[in-house]
Every structure is written in C-alpha cells, then in structure tokens.
Amino acid sequence: MKATGIVRRIDDLGRVVIPKEIRRTMRIREGDPLEIYTTKDGEVIFKKYSLLGGLEDFAAQFCDSMNKTTDYTVAVTDRDTLIAIAGSGKRELMGKQISPELEQIMEDRSIYQYAGEPRLVFISEGNDKFSASLAAPILCEGDVLGLVLFISSEQQKPTEVEYKLAETISSFLGRHMES
C-alpha cells in the first residue's frame, strides 16, 4: 500500500471524502460503486467494484469464439480495464487501463466503427500498436458497464456482419447482467 499523507475525518453520518487528486488518479467518478474490505490489522480498503468482474470467464468464452470466427482480437472491458481478451496482443493488453477515447465512447453510448479516418482509437494509453475497429457499449438498465471491442493492429474496416456481432454480444452481456 502507498501512503498519501492525506488525513480525513469521518462526519457524524459515517462519511469520508475521498480527495479529488485520488479520485482523478484512480478514475473514480461520482456514482461509481466501491467495495469495502477490512484487514486483521484494522485497515479499511476501498476498491473500485466492477459489475462485469464476475463475468470474466463468461466474457472470455465470447471473446474466444468471436476471435476464431473473425480476423479480430476480441475483448471485453469494464469501465476501466480489459477483463477478457482473445487473440494477438492478449499478453500486452490484458488488465490494462482503457484509453480516454474508449471512455468517451462509453459516455456517448453509441457504437464506434472505424471508417478509415486518420485518427485512431487506441485501446490503452502508451500502446499505439492496437486500435479499435469496433467498440460497442454494454448497457444494463441505462448504465454503461463496459465495452465489447474488435481490435486490430492493421486498421481494418469492419464489415456489417462484424458490426452486428459486436452489437449482439454487448446487448447480450447487458441483458445477462439485468437478471
């Protein structure tokens, strides 16, 4: 654990304010769920909670199937990181934090499709080898949980079939989370 030197008091309702610098660094936004852990040493640990985190194996099976039937590396993200991936680049991308451009696609709540534009949407910061050909937000009861990504290292333009596959997988994962 890393000490920050910041001390906060608990108010009469049991609330504590997480400093803005820490929220920005950890990408914690208003409304984000946090899991609370305690240790035997009396420590209280807050961890970002990922609704899709429990679906890692399930999402990995989807990624593997789509990777075998398309020419793409296929990945599923939660709001912050890649949680499942199949295809080339798995070692380089798995568990990495997603790029701000992918975060913006989530906020826009619409499917991104590469159409040959000069500006690419890279998967993670500091890695310009892999870019998104398709990015479909996973929506559950109005909330964005993550993305389904079709990733290419060669700036491929996706076909209508691949677009529909990404749309179907993201819709399925979103509906699966509702139940």
Helices and strands as residue ranges (DSSP letters): H 20-26, E 34-38, E 44-48, G 51-55, H 56-69, E 73-77, E 82-86, H 90-93, H 100-108, E 112-113, E 122-124, E 127-140, E 143-152, H 160-178
